[in-house]
Amino acid sequence: MKRILTIAVLALMMLGTAKAGENDVIGKQNIKLKSRMMTPEALWAMGRIGGTEASPNGQKVVYQVGYYSVKANKSRQVICMMNADGSEQRQLSPTTGKSETDPTWLDNETIAYISGGEIWSMKADGSERKQLSKTDGKVEGYKFSPDRKQVIIIKSIDFYEIIKKNPDDLPKATGHRVTDLMYRHWDHYIETIQHPFVYSVGDGLAIANDGTDILNGEPYECPMEAFGGIEQLAWSPDSKTVYMQELNRDQNDCRLISYDATT
C-alpha cells in the first residue's frame, strides 16, 4: 500500500512540474545596465526579431519576436503588431503557452501563423483563434496561394538513401550504416529531409487532411539545409504554378523547377 501511495505522489509531483514548465513566463525583460559594456546578460535579455510582413493595405505590420530565459534554458516565440509608422506596438500572443511563429496576412483583418506544428488563424487584434490544419503537428512552414484556395505545407519525411534504416527488430540500435558522403549536416545526421506538400483549402480556410507531395519519389529536398525556408518556394500570381529550388543530396545538384498545381 505504501509503495502505491509513493508512486502516486511521485506521479503527481512530475505532473505538477510539467504543468509549471508549460506555464513558465518567458517574455520581454527589463534589465539595468551598469556600464556601456554589452554583457551576455544584456544580449540574452534582448528580443530577437523574426519574420515581418506588412498588411495588404500597408497600414499595419505583424512580426515575430523571440525571448530567452537563461535560467530555464528555453526560448519562446511570440507574435506582435504595430502600425506602419511604428506606433501602437503590442503583443498578440498570450503571455504563456506555446510559441507562435511565421505570421502572415491572409487579408487586412486575418493573420495565419504556426503553433504546435499546425497552421492557425486569428484576427488582427489577436481574437477568434482557430486551427486550420490537422497534420499531427508536422507543419514546418507554409505559404497560401494568392487565391487562398491552396496552401503549400513543408513537412519532413524519412530519408534512407545515404544512412540506411536500422532493422525493425533492433529498435534500440544507435549505430549508423553510412553508404555515401553528405550523411551529416553540422549537428545532426541526415535521416529526414523536407518536402513541400500542396493542400486544398475549403470554406473558412479549413485545410484538407491530405495533401500532394510535390517531390514524391524523387531524391530531392526543398527547402534546403541549412538556412532554407519557405522563401525557396513561390506561387504564380494566378495560383496555378509553384516555383521552387530543390537539392539532390545524392548528386549534390541544385536546380529550379516548376509544379503545375492545377493537376
Number of C-alpha atoms within 10 A of each C-alpha: 5 7 8 9 10 11 11 12 12 12 12 12 12 12 12 12 12 11 11 11 12 12 13 15 13 20 20 15 14 9 10 7 11 8 7 6 8 10 12 8 11 14 11 14 18 17 17 13 15 15 13 16 16 18 20 13 8 11 12 19 20 25 21 23 21 20 19 21 17 11 6 10 7 11 13 19 23 28 25 21 24 17 16 15 9 10 10 11 13 13 18 19 19 12 14 14 17 16 17 23 25 25 23 23 21 20 14 15 12 18 21 26 22 24 20 16 20 20 28 20 23 19 18 20 14 17 12 10 13 15 17 21 23 16 17 9 14 17 20 19 22 25 20 22 24 15 13 15 16 22 24 26 25 22 22 16 13 11 16 17 17 20 20 13 14 15 9 8 7 8 8 9 10 7 7 13 11 15 12 10 12 15 18 13 10 7 6 8 13 18 17 15 19 21 22 26 18 22 21 19 20 13 7 8 20 17 21 17 12 13 17 14 16 18 16 11 7 9 15 23 22 24 24 20 12 8 6 12 16 19 12 14 21 18 20 13 11 9 19 16 17 19 15 19 19 21 18 15 19 14 11 10 10 14 10 11 11 15 14 11 17 7 6
